Amino acid sequence: MESEFIIRQISIFSENKPGRLASVAKALQEEGINIFAFSIAEANGFGVIRAIVNRAEDAHKKLTELGFMVSFTDVIAVKMRDQPGGLYETAVMLGDAGINITYSYAYSGRDGAVLIIRVDEVEDAIRAIKEHGGELISNNLFT
């Protein structure tokens, strides 16, 4: 079932100024919410913090109460070989299937590297990765 591989990412929109990331991190800490991965992008004085957290609904509620604009985006997490060529293999799987990667970020840990990706067709991406022998990470890992 493809839905077990769809992960709910939170996107937090904020002014790009000192202390904003600390405010977000403090709010999540106070709620006991763990951040598994995140990235920050900047455009025209505003930042977008994209994060994979446990308890995404609780994070959304807390940050919204504090005045942040927060939205959800469906992403997938692909386990990659943590060595040269790992990213290439994943990108080829999706490119050959005609699936566009909108953005991505990654992390590396003891069990290998993981690429978080936002694609235009989530279900198609999941099928393409599985058909080509790729390994997806279940969303229950992030709860």
ABEGO torsion letter per residue (X at the ends): XAAAABBBBBBBBBBBBBGAAAAAAAAAAAAGBBBABBBBBBBGGBBBBBBBBBGAAAAAAAAAAAGBBBBBBBBBBBBBBBBBGAAAAAAAAAAAAGBBBABBBBBBBAAEBBBBBBBABAAAAAAAAAAAGBBBBBAAAAX
